[in-house]
Amino acid sequence: MQVLERFQKEVIGVFRIVVGFLFATHGAAALFGVLGTEQVDAFAWPSWWASLIQAVGGALVMIGLGTRYAALLCSGSMAYAYFSVHQAGALLPVQNGGEKAALFCFAFLLIAVLGNGAWSVQRAAAPSK
């Protein structure tokens, strides 16, 4: 399947940018009470800290700086969210409202494993060989 592998780095880069952007806006909306989201109380556990991880971690993933570490932290935060908030409601994500948490968890795990792809700050800053 050489045709699909031809643009692998670009597709990974687009995936990283989109997932990071969605996660960052989700966190920023809760931190600042914008985009139809209620603002979380400052330093409240775990909502404020989760929103901070979402905003900062998502932004780092989106621009491609410290991507693997940021993505791993974001993935872990979504696993925590799923098991501490959603799992108590029902077994399956469709029953407990945890689809977004599960999808973000595995999307960030994939980014942590695959890396930046194309168009990242880290790649631009790296010395050419």
N, C-alpha and C positions, 0 to 999 in steps of 0.2 A: 504494500500500500504506500508506495513512494509519494503519490500525489498528496496524501494526507500528512505525511511526515515532512513535506516540503516547507510548510508554514508552521511547524510545531512551536518554535520559539515565539512567533508573533501571536499565535492563538493563546499560548500560556500567558503572554504579556497582557493581552486583552482581558482574559479571564481574571488575572490578578488585579488589574485596574478596576474592573467592574465590581468584583466582589469586595475589594477594599473600599471603593466609593460607597457602595450600599451599606456596608458595615459602619463606616465613619459617619455617614449621615444619620443612621439609626442612633448612634451614640450621641452625636451632637444635638439631635432633636430632644433627647431626654435630658441632657445636661443643661440646655438653654431654654427648654420649653417652647420650641418652635416646631413648625411643620405639623401642627395639629396634635402634638404630643405634650403631655403634662410634664412639667419640670420636676426632676427628682430632688429630694432634699440633699443639700451638700454633705458629703462624707457619710451618708447613710449606707449601712451595709445591708445587702450587697448591691443595691440598685445604682448608687452613685459610682461606686468603684467599677461595676460592670460597664456603665455608660462611658466612663473614662477610658477603660480598656478598648471599648468599641471605637470611640472617636480617635484616640491616638494610634492604637494598633491598626485600625482600618486605614488611617491616613498613611502610616508607614508602609503598609502592604501596597496601597494604591500607588505611591510614588516609587516603590522598590528600594527602600532603604532599611537594612536589617530585616529583610523580608522573612527569612526562614524563622528567626526568633520571634518576630512579631506575629507571624501566622500561627506558630505553635502556641503562643500565649492566647491568641484569639480562639483557636480551636479548643483549648482547654477550658476557657471561660464559657464557651457554648456547651461543652460537655457538662460542666458544672451546672449551668442554667437548666439544661434538659433534665438531669437527674435530681436536682434539688427543687425545681419549680414544677416542671411539667409531668415527670414520671409519677408523682403522687396522685395525679388526676385519673390516669388510665394507663394501660399498657402500651398502646400504639400511638405514635405521634399524631395521627389523624384524629384520634379520640381525645388527646390531652392538649392539643394546640401547640405541640412542640416541633412542627415541621420546620419552621425557620431556624430554630436552634440546632436541629439535627443537620439540616442542609449546610448552615454556616460552619458547623463543627467539621464536617467532612470536606467541605470546600477549602477551608483553611488548612486542614491536614494535608490535602493534596498539594496546595501551594507550598507548604513547608517542605514537602518531599521533592517537588519538581523544581523549586526555586523561582527566580525572577522571570525567566523568559526574556522577551525583548522589551526595550524602552524603559529601563529602570535607572534610577539615580546611581545605584551601585555599579551598574555596567558602564555607565557614562564616565564615572569617576575612576574606574579601574585603568591602570596603565596599559597601553597597547603593547602587544607582543610583536 
